[in-house]
Amino acid sequence: MQHFTSVYDLPNLEEAVKTAREIKLDPYCYKHLGKNKTMILIFFDASLRTRLSTQKAAMNLGMDTMVLNVNQDGWRLETEMGVVMDGDKVEHLREAIPVIGRYCDIIGVRAFARFESKEDDYSEKILNQFVQYGGVPIVSMEAATRHPLQSFADHMTIEEYKTKARPKVVLSWAPHPRALPQAVPNSFVEWMRQTDYDLVVTHPQGYELDPKFMGDLKVEYDQDKALAGADFVYAKNWSSYLEYGEILSKDRNWTITADKMALTDNAKFMHCLPVRRNMIVTDEVLDGPSSIVIDEAENRIYSAQAVLKMILER
Ligand code: CP
């Protein structure tokens, strides 16, 4: 595998999940692979889990790691082509990316949707410049439209907890005070559609995701109906794709509560974190026995490690 920017980069999804689960049982078993190799992690946006779990994954494989918080630790970077750089941006990505590539063997990059232009965000303007000019493998640590490392950990976690061959997995929109990107739900839907799970998506009118990710999957607009008989409830907020970046609802009737979870078949509660308590999900559910969010976050290490292993072995 050369780059990892979506589920489609994996040579074999089933094998990848199997590898991640094997690594979890023996995290240092591939420590020789990363000897004398360096991974640089570039953050245009904040992170807790992705930063630490990807670093841990690289270290478990014997790699050295370096982290750069762009715009805080480094020069402010220009991302637009053809501009006159007479403002506060000191360096262009066009030079910065190949320079970073000369200092390492793998680059991880996090660059969220900017919400300035739907076209720019959905063409993955920043991530694709890294792929084009990096000269080394690129791992997306959440881009404008996808968060594949998260979806991989989500898939791994469902595999660990499922009690049925074909579990019902419900992705439910939930309210949030700020406009969030569609990267996590896009990626989750795209990834789950590669499995044989019974995937149901529920959200208020106006929150339809890009059809590119939904394919022929139909939305169930009645959240209660969607939750009926669910084995996994994956809650997430996102802003509107159609009215790009807008918040159309903060309706707390969509918050995942114990009453909502009672509609399910004793479902496990999932969220990528960070999560807004009592907006997305109540304390009772998040702190209760059905919540598997901490295991889900732990699996970020092993899924990232499986990705890095495949890149190191290419
Ligand atoms: N889930 C996730 O990506 O968490 P961070 O934003 O903290 O990295």
Residues whose N, C-alpha, C, O or C-beta is under 5 A from the ligand:
A	BS01	CP	A46 S47 L48 R49 T50 R51 C272 L273 P274
